[in-house]
Amino acid sequence: MGDGAGGGLRHPAVALTSFVGRRQTLAQLDAELRAHRLVTVTGPGGVGKTRTAITAADRTSLPGGVRVVELASVTHDSQVAPTVATAIGVSDQSNRDAVDRVVDHLSGTSTLLVLDNCEHVLDASARLVLRLLEALPGLRVLATSREPLGIGGERVHLLAPLAVPEESDAAGTGALDHVPAVQLLVDRARAVLPDFTVTPENRAAVVALCRRLDGLPLAIELAAVRLRSLSVSEVVRRLDRRFHLLAGTDPAADARQRSLRALIDWSHDLCTPDERLLWARMAVFPASVDLETLERVCGFGDLAGDRLFDALDGLVGKSVVVADRNGEQVRYRQFVTLREYGAELLAASGEADSLRRRHRDHFIDRAAECVGRWCGPHQAGDLARLREDHPNLLAALAWSAETPGEAPAGARLASLLRYHWIAGGFLSNGRRWLERLLPQLEPGSPERGEALWAAAWVALIQGDRMVARGYLKECAVIADALGDPGLRGHVRLWRALLNLFEGDLQAAIGLYRQAIAIHRAGGDTGLALTASFQLAMAQAYAGRPREALETCSAVIEEASAVGERWNRAYAHWAAAISHLHLGEVAAARTAIAAAMRIEQDFRDGVCTALCTEVCSWVAASSGHAADAAALEGMAASVWHRIGTSLQAFGPHAAREGRRHSTAVDEQLGAATARAIRKDHADVTLPDAVRLGLDLVVRQSGRGRPMPPREPRVPESPLTGREREIAVLIARGLSNKAIAERLTTHRALWTVTWNGCCASWTSPPARRSPRGWRRAARLADAHDRRRQPLRKSTPAGPLREVRTATPFASTSTTTSSPHVSRPR
């Protein structure tokens, strides 16, 4: 029924080329980041702002890590905050403001946020950064832009070009290896000419080339490519003529900008006519695209057929286009500076609107293909492809919304992207664009009808039932006026979901049956299956679990026959609930495990949260109270990340969740249950799937479904507090130091360390037999669930630790901090 992308640290990407020079710059940036919360790296295009910022970020050691956000593909101010949210792993399910979701996601962390390429959305970037810095005291921001953000407290770091040789070096005999510009030229030249080196013959030309290019990294890299077919002297001679022609064309421009422009002009002149045309046409893409998209959007007229591929191959060879490979998949992109140059060419060509319309229409076709074959084996692949195309999708929607007469086609695209919004992880984006386009659509038009039910679906998943009711009411009027059976089916399906979420089960069941009949008559098996698994949920909570199981079985059988898995996962989830209502715990466990296995390939946040909830119910029903508490904590974490809760899915599900939670509290004790839930309250969406499935399979006695991510160490019987003390002892801390570190008075803990063993004592009043048993359950559950996270526990020199308590005194010898707990 919905989706949310899991969060997590976004570390700087591993560069494919070496980083040359700028040691002092990196040291200065490190110092500036320590002293200032906002540092903006500025400089002309091609000076290396992005690469330097990413390298500097990679050298930081903030506990919260580094989050990198690339803004080059953003085409509108309104996309800045949602792009940041998506890039740092904030699931896109709630309808809250994107900045608020980012604040909530980063709250309590000490994190470095890198915002790259802010110049074309400068005001929006400045507003975002200001709000984040005000709300997050632990946040530091490293931005790159051609001009400062203009925020109080901003530290502006003007990035200079690489140092170049002195003129006198041309006639010298000393080595030039220490000069950064020369280092970069040699390094990049060897990529196309492995034997390239500075020799007495080319020394003067190397010095001249680096100086004429002012040490601009992009300019040097572009020039280095030419060494494949030209000598250094020949490159310099051509630059001489080109610089002379362009000198003074823009007196207000920085000389470095004119030099870079001259080099790009020269690179453009060296391209064939077809390559120049493709260069201009590719400016329509704000991010990478595959070959099919290039051919469909740009392959017409003079670039029809094989001519486009030949031109593309030439641009890749000239380093104007970058080919990114992922196995057998290749996507093509341009550096921002080169794309902006192409945009000027495209604007001058008169083809801009035509290209943007072809661009939008291509993605309409791609989205329609996804919808058309949704009920089949292509779901995961289609969703993955649309996620990669996301910046292009937003650009197409933005152009449609801003261009007179294009809103109906834009709304068609937004409606066809239904599964991208719902199952792909972009609910807020979908609702934003649907609601932006709706006011531009003619009342009663088919496009408005489609956009209304799509927006209603999104609103229902976000818990906005009143909004959804209004959309569906208008959609029903349009459906009747047009006599459109498909629209009528959608009205019944999503009204049924509204009734289900409001607790009117009988009304929901009736509407679901009508919707299923309509969609089957229209040949839309996928929607019929969606309505069917939702029908099963209504049947289960209406006290008809056997009927619900029959419905689920039919969905699973039909979906399996065609390789469909999204609806199948939800059917397994509904079946698990039905089995629980019949007291068939083992069958419920099998059903929910099947759903969780499917979720390993789908990033559907809502399905993950619902399945984790049911995993908890299964554990509670089978006497695994500690496991149930851990799973409750995981579910709460996922709900929090996607911006909704179990309560949004109706009173019956919410009541069942509370009943199982109360049972867990009674079995463990409320304090212990809370502690276990809290211990798992920061689990990410992928980890919730992995750990939840791990627990479910272990409970069944069939072993673990997959190896943990980290090598396992012997399970510790320690409580969290005992384990913390053992680690401090292993580090050699004194009794006083441990007491200070733990903020625990020495009257509560007495620690003795004699070089080879240690003991600590807790007064009898602080430890009852019941308390030990609760602590034991907490420690066992903690160890089983958090095992992959224990890689940071140091082995240390500790060999023997002895605990002294009023109940028992035992010792154990181990190679890692480990203490026997009183029995």
Secondary structure as the mmCIF struct_conf table of DSSP 4:
data_model
#
loop_
_struct_conf.conf_type_id
_struct_conf.id
_struct_conf.beg_label_comp_id
_struct_conf.beg_label_asym_id
_struct_conf.beg_label_seq_id
_struct_conf.end_label_comp_id
_struct_conf.end_label_asym_id
_struct_conf.end_label_seq_id
HELX_LH_PP_P HELX_LH_PP_P1 HIS A 11 ALA A 15
BEND BEND1 LEU A 16 THR A 17
BEND BEND2 GLY A 21 GLY A 21
HELX_RH_AL_P HELX_RH_AL_P1 ARG A 23 ALA A 35
BEND BEND3 ARG A 37 ARG A 37
STRN STRN1 LEU A 38 THR A 42
TURN_TY1_P TURN_TY1_P1 GLY A 45 GLY A 46
BEND BEND4 VAL A 47 VAL A 47
HELX_RH_AL_P HELX_RH_AL_P2 LYS A 49 ASP A 58
TURN_TY1_P TURN_TY1_P2 ARG A 59 ARG A 59
TURN_TY1_P TURN_TY1_P3 PRO A 63 GLY A 64
STRN STRN2 VAL A 66 GLU A 70
TURN_TY1_P TURN_TY1_P4 ALA A 72 SER A 73
BEND BEND5 HIS A 76 HIS A 76
HELX_RH_3T_P HELX_RH_3T_P1 ASP A 77 GLN A 79
HELX_RH_AL_P HELX_RH_AL_P3 VAL A 80 ALA A 87
TURN_TY1_P TURN_TY1_P5 ILE A 88 GLY A 89
STRN STRN3 ASP A 92 ASP A 92
BEND BEND6 SER A 94 SER A 94
BEND BEND7 ARG A 96 ARG A 96
HELX_RH_AL_P HELX_RH_AL_P4 ALA A 98 LEU A 106
TURN_TY1_P TURN_TY1_P6 SER A 107 GLY A 108
STRN STRN4 THR A 111 ASP A 116
HELX_RH_3T_P HELX_RH_3T_P2 GLU A 119 VAL A 121
HELX_RH_AL_P HELX_RH_AL_P5 LEU A 122 ALA A 135
TURN_TY1_P TURN_TY1_P7 PRO A 137 GLY A 138
STRN STRN5 LEU A 139 SER A 145
BEND BEND8 ARG A 146 GLU A 147
TURN_TY1_P TURN_TY1_P8 GLY A 152 GLY A 153
STRN STRN6 ARG A 155 LEU A 158
HELX_LH_PP_P HELX_LH_PP_P2 LEU A 159 ALA A 163
HELX_RH_3T_P HELX_RH_3T_P3 GLU A 167 ALA A 171
BEND BEND9 GLY A 174 GLY A 174
TURN_TY1_P TURN_TY1_P9 ASP A 177 HIS A 178
HELX_RH_AL_P HELX_RH_AL_P6 PRO A 180 VAL A 192
TURN_TY1_P TURN_TY1_P10 PRO A 194 ASP A 195
TURN_TY1_P TURN_TY1_P11 PRO A 200 ASN A 202
HELX_RH_AL_P HELX_RH_AL_P7 ARG A 203 ARG A 212
TURN_TY1_P TURN_TY1_P12 LEU A 213 GLY A 215
HELX_RH_AL_P HELX_RH_AL_P8 PRO A 217 ARG A 226
TURN_TY1_P TURN_TY1_P13 LEU A 227 SER A 229
BEND BEND10 LEU A 230 LEU A 230
HELX_RH_AL_P HELX_RH_AL_P9 VAL A 232 LEU A 246
TURN_TY1_P TURN_TY1_P14 ALA A 247 GLY A 248
BEND BEND11 THR A 249 THR A 249
TURN_TY1_P TURN_TY1_P15 PRO A 251 ALA A 252
BEND BEND12 ALA A 253 ALA A 253
HELX_RH_AL_P HELX_RH_AL_P10 ALA A 255 LEU A 270
BEND BEND13 CYS A 271 CYS A 271
HELX_RH_AL_P HELX_RH_AL_P11 PRO A 273 ARG A 281
HELX_RH_3T_P HELX_RH_3T_P4 MET A 282 VAL A 284
BEND BEND14 PRO A 286 ALA A 287
STRN STRN7 VAL A 289 ASP A 290
HELX_RH_AL_P HELX_RH_AL_P12 LEU A 291 CYS A 298
BEND BEND15 PHE A 300 PHE A 300
HELX_RH_3T_P HELX_RH_3T_P5 GLY A 301 LEU A 303
TURN_TY1_P TURN_TY1_P16 GLY A 305 GLY A 305
HELX_RH_AL_P HELX_RH_AL_P13 ASP A 306 GLY A 317
TURN_TY1_P TURN_TY1_P17 LYS A 318 SER A 319
BEND BEND16 VAL A 320 VAL A 321
STRN STRN8 VAL A 322 ASN A 326
TURN_TY1_P TURN_TY1_P18 GLY A 327 GLU A 328
STRN STRN9 GLN A 329 ARG A 333
HELX_RH_AL_P HELX_RH_AL_P14 VAL A 336 SER A 349
TURN_TY1_P TURN_TY1_P19 GLY A 350 GLY A 350
HELX_RH_AL_P HELX_RH_AL_P15 ALA A 352 GLY A 372
TURN_TY1_P TURN_TY1_P20 ARG A 373 HIS A 378
HELX_RH_AL_P HELX_RH_AL_P16 GLN A 379 GLU A 388
TURN_TY1_P TURN_TY1_P21 ASP A 389 ASP A 389
HELX_RH_AL_P HELX_RH_AL_P17 HIS A 390 GLU A 402
BEND BEND17 THR A 403 THR A 403
TURN_TY1_P TURN_TY1_P22 PRO A 404 GLY A 405
HELX_RH_AL_P HELX_RH_AL_P18 ALA A 407 LEU A 416
TURN_TY1_P TURN_TY1_P23 LEU A 417 LEU A 417
HELX_RH_AL_P HELX_RH_AL_P19 ARG A 418 ILE A 422
TURN_TY1_P TURN_TY1_P24 ALA A 423 GLY A 425
STRN STRN10 PHE A 426 PHE A 426
HELX_RH_AL_P HELX_RH_AL_P20 LEU A 427 LEU A 437
HELX_RH_3T_P HELX_RH_3T_P6 LEU A 438 GLN A 440
BEND BEND18 LEU A 441 LEU A 441
HELX_LH_PP_P HELX_LH_PP_P3 GLU A 442 GLU A 442
TURN_TY1_P TURN_TY1_P25 PRO A 443 GLY A 444
HELX_RH_AL_P HELX_RH_AL_P21 PRO A 446 ILE A 461
TURN_TY1_P TURN_TY1_P26 GLN A 462 GLY A 463
HELX_RH_AL_P HELX_RH_AL_P22 ARG A 465 LEU A 482
TURN_TY1_P TURN_TY1_P27 GLY A 483 GLY A 483
HELX_RH_AL_P HELX_RH_AL_P23 PRO A 485 GLU A 502
TURN_TY1_P TURN_TY1_P28 GLY A 503 GLY A 503
HELX_RH_AL_P HELX_RH_AL_P24 LEU A 505 ALA A 521
TURN_TY1_P TURN_TY1_P29 GLY A 522 GLY A 523
HELX_RH_AL_P HELX_RH_AL_P25 THR A 525 TYR A 541
TURN_TY1_P TURN_TY1_P30 ALA A 542 GLY A 543
HELX_RH_AL_P HELX_RH_AL_P26 PRO A 545 VAL A 562
TURN_TY1_P TURN_TY1_P31 GLY A 563 GLY A 563
HELX_RH_AL_P HELX_RH_AL_P27 TRP A 566 HIS A 581
TURN_TY1_P TURN_TY1_P32 LEU A 582 GLY A 583
HELX_RH_AL_P HELX_RH_AL_P28 VAL A 585 GLU A 599
TURN_TY1_P TURN_TY1_P33 GLN A 600 ASP A 601
HELX_RH_AL_P HELX_RH_AL_P29 GLY A 605 SER A 621
TURN_TY1_P TURN_TY1_P34 SER A 622 GLY A 623
HELX_RH_AL_P HELX_RH_AL_P30 ALA A 625 ILE A 642
TURN_TY1_P TURN_TY1_P35 GLY A 643 GLY A 643
HELX_RH_3T_P HELX_RH_3T_P7 LEU A 646 PHE A 649
HELX_RH_AL_P HELX_RH_AL_P31 PRO A 651 LEU A 668
HELX_RH_AL_P HELX_RH_AL_P32 ALA A 670 ASP A 679
TURN_TY1_P TURN_TY1_P36 HIS A 680 ASP A 682
HELX_RH_AL_P HELX_RH_AL_P33 LEU A 685 SER A 700
TURN_TY1_P TURN_TY1_P37 GLY A 701 GLY A 701
BEND BEND19 ARG A 702 ARG A 702
BEND BEND20 PRO A 705 MET A 706
BEND BEND21 ARG A 709 GLU A 710
HELX_LH_PP_P HELX_LH_PP_P4 PRO A 714 SER A 716
HELX_RH_AL_P HELX_RH_AL_P34 GLY A 720 ALA A 730
TURN_TY1_P TURN_TY1_P38 ARG A 731 GLY A 732
HELX_RH_AL_P HELX_RH_AL_P35 ASN A 735 LEU A 742
TURN_TY1_P TURN_TY1_P39 THR A 743 THR A 743
TURN_TY1_P TURN_TY1_P40 ARG A 746 LEU A 748
STRN STRN11 THR A 750 TRP A 753
BEND BEND22 GLY A 755 CYS A 756
STRN STRN12 CYS A 757 THR A 761
HELX_RH_3T_P HELX_RH_3T_P8 PRO A 764 ARG A 766
HELX_RH_AL_P HELX_RH_AL_P36 PRO A 769 ARG A 786
HELX_RH_3T_P HELX_RH_3T_P9 GLN A 787 SER A 792
BEND BEND23 THR A 793 THR A 793
BEND BEND24 PRO A 797 PRO A 797
STRN STRN13 GLU A 800 ALA A 804
BEND BEND25 PRO A 806 PHE A 807
STRN STRN14 SER A 809 THR A 813
BEND BEND26 SER A 815 PRO A 817
HELX_LH_PP_P HELX_LH_PP_P5 SER A 820 PRO A 822
#
